[in-house]
Amino acid sequence: MDYELRIVVEKVAVGSQEVVKRDTIKRYGIQRPTSIVDFGLRHVEQISLLATIQSALLVEQAALLASGGKVCPACGQPLRKSGSQASDFHAVLSDHTLRLQRYCCSNPACHWQSASTIQAICGTNIHPDLAKLHCEQGALYSYREAEHNLDTLNCQSRSVNNHAHVKRMTDHVGTVLAAQQARPPAAEACAPPAHALIIQVDGGHIPHQEKDKRSFEALAAVVYRPEQLQTVDQHHRAIREKTCVMSAKDDQLHSIKTALLHAAIKQGLCRDTRVTALADGAANCWAVLLALQPYCAALECILDWFHIGKKFQTVKNALGEAFATALESAKWKLGYPLKAGQFGVGHVLYGTEFSHEFSHPSEDRPTWDFGRKAI
Ligand SMILES: [Zn+2]
């Protein structure tokens, strides 16, 4: 080996370009690779290099944190040094301990002292990039899987990445986002008033990880303007711009109804908007959609064709072969939209299930439109 590569960190005075501090933080021997693993740095060495560079930068930043004001912000008397404190900081791929200078007021009657931890100064000692990773992993995987994934990415187990931390961060950020979702969108975030909107609501049951605990229901809604539907090819269409909301809260649908209303307002919902709503046969989906009725000109609810077919199959099984032909014929006649107030075959079949929705006191009850256009 004739040469080595040195990674050097220099602290340079910007004005004079004088190097005031110089540290060699890594040395790598330059050798001819004999296999693919010898090319460049190994995963663990890359993390180590980043951690070393981070440490060098953090030491300089910690010194700047200590060089704040010279007088007490409470009483104006001079400040005096009062020791230093070790403070943990968790970057996206590495953990660090900084020493921060602590100051206190020289006036014995005033008990002011400076914040001397990253936590006290910033409200958290976890870098937002790591918090984002926690939330993304926590949303996509179980918390224990998230911990495992983060350990793998990081080539080491870090206490900040343990499943309890990931859960806490996901819950915390989720609470903040939920509070935001509960507020109506700002006017500048909303599209111009929409003549028509399309809304799809669907739900599903998510099994609980713990045995003997009941599954919980999650409902999701998508709101978009019809002009945002784009034909990709003969069989596919794409929505260019949409607003999606979701809730798995067990709160009598309150969260998802509020979130859907705000999503619709964001897409331009107003008193003149005609809303076309698509959902499967679940009563909760319809209940969520009906919450929009007071805010729009008309709400046309459509049961998707797949679920019409399923309902027919159930009835066919119950009645036997004698009615099979008649039912099949009735099913295909449902290709025509029903006018407002008319109850067709579909309503007879589904009237019981949706009876609570049909009992809406308003004259503008939704028109249940069981049509093939809903596919
Ligand atoms: Zn003071």
Residues whose N, C-alpha, C, O or C-beta is under 5 A from the ligand:
A	BS01	ZN	C72 A74 C75 G76 Q77 C105 N107 C110 W112
